[in-house]
Amino acid sequence: MDQLTDAEDKEFHLQIEMLSFVVPKVFDLRKKHNDQIVSLIYEYFLYYANNTDVHEIRLLSTIIFDYISALVDELLYNKHLPSEKEDIKRYGIDSIYTIIKTHLN
């Protein structure tokens, strides 16, 4: 989580977000980038899944990507006390762990 928030360029991220709603090509590139990340998560989960249905792994990959993205956005773009940020990170990571553990049997 720290690596993701440290690597994020807030100004660039906001500009890309705004442009993606105005310029279809930017939207397509952003979607392609996100789809590639979800695909990598899927491959990782597939490698570690025992008897989990492939469709369920695809859904889980998308949900985890969206959840992590939301956590990073929350930490970067909303004001929190340092202790609140640590709680958000800790509970967020614990939640991700629980979701993955529950669905990858």
C-alpha positions in Angstrom: 0.0 0.0 0.0 2.8 2.4 0.8 4.5 1.7 -2.5 1.4 2.4 -4.4 0.7 5.7 -2.6 4.4 6.7 -2.8 4.5 6.0 -6.6 1.3 7.9 -7.3 1.7 11.3 -9.0 -1.4 13.1 -7.8 -1.4 15.9 -10.4 -0.8 13.5 -13.2 -3.4 11.1 -12.0 -6.0 13.8 -11.7 -5.2 15.1 -15.2 -5.5 11.6 -16.7 -8.8 11.0 -14.9 -10.2 14.3 -16.3 -8.9 13.7 -19.8 -10.3 10.2 -19.9 -13.8 11.6 -19.6 -13.2 14.1 -22.4 -10.9 12.3 -24.8 -12.1 8.8 -25.9 -8.5 7.7 -26.8 -7.3 8.5 -23.2 -10.2 6.6 -21.8 -9.3 3.6 -23.9 -5.7 3.7 -22.9 -6.6 4.0 -19.2 -9.0 1.1 -19.6 -6.4 -1.0 -21.4 -3.9 -0.3 -18.6 -6.4 -1.3 -15.9 -7.4 -4.4 -17.8 -3.7 -5.4 -17.9 -3.4 -5.1 -14.2 -6.5 -7.1 -13.6 -5.2 -9.7 -15.9 -1.9 -9.9 -13.9 -3.9 -10.3 -10.7 -6.0 -13.0 -12.3 -2.9 -14.9 -13.4 -1.5 -14.7 -9.9 -4.7 -15.9 -8.3 -5.0 -18.7 -10.9 -1.6 -19.9 -10.0 -2.5 -20.2 -6.3 -6.1 -21.3 -6.6 -6.8 -24.9 -5.9 -10.4 -25.7 -6.8 -11.7 -22.2 -7.4 -13.9 -21.7 -10.5 -12.1 -19.7 -13.2 -15.1 -17.3 -13.5 -14.9 -16.6 -9.7 -11.2 -15.9 -10.0 -11.9 -13.4 -12.8 -14.5 -11.6 -10.6 -12.2 -11.7 -7.6 -9.4 -10.1 -9.7 -11.6 -7.2 -10.7 -12.9 -6.7 -7.2 -9.5 -6.7 -5.6 -8.1 -4.3 -8.2 -11.1 -1.9 -7.6 -10.7 -2.2 -3.8 -7.0 -1.4 -3.9 -7.6 1.5 -6.2 -10.3 2.9 -3.9 -8.0 2.5 -0.9 -5.1 4.3 -2.6 -7.5 7.1 -3.7 -8.8 7.4 -0.2 -5.4 7.7 1.3 -4.2 10.2 -1.3 -7.1 12.5 -1.9 -8.9 12.7 1.4 -7.6 14.3 4.5 -6.8 12.0 7.4 -4.8 12.1 10.5 -1.7 10.0 10.3 -3.2 7.4 12.7 -6.3 7.3 10.6 -4.2 6.6 7.5 -2.5 3.8 9.2 -5.9 2.3 10.3 -7.2 2.6 6.7 -4.1 0.8 5.4 -4.2 -1.9 8.1 -7.9 -2.6 7.8 -7.8 -2.4 4.1 -5.0 -5.0 3.8 -6.7 -7.2 6.4 -9.9 -7.1 4.4 -8.1 -7.9 1.1 -6.4 -10.9 2.9 -9.7 -12.1 4.2 -11.4 -11.8 0.8 -8.6 -13.7 -1.0 -8.4 -16.4 1.7 -12.1 -16.9 1.6 -12.3 -17.3 -2.2 -9.2 -19.1 -3.1 -9.7 -22.4 -1.5 
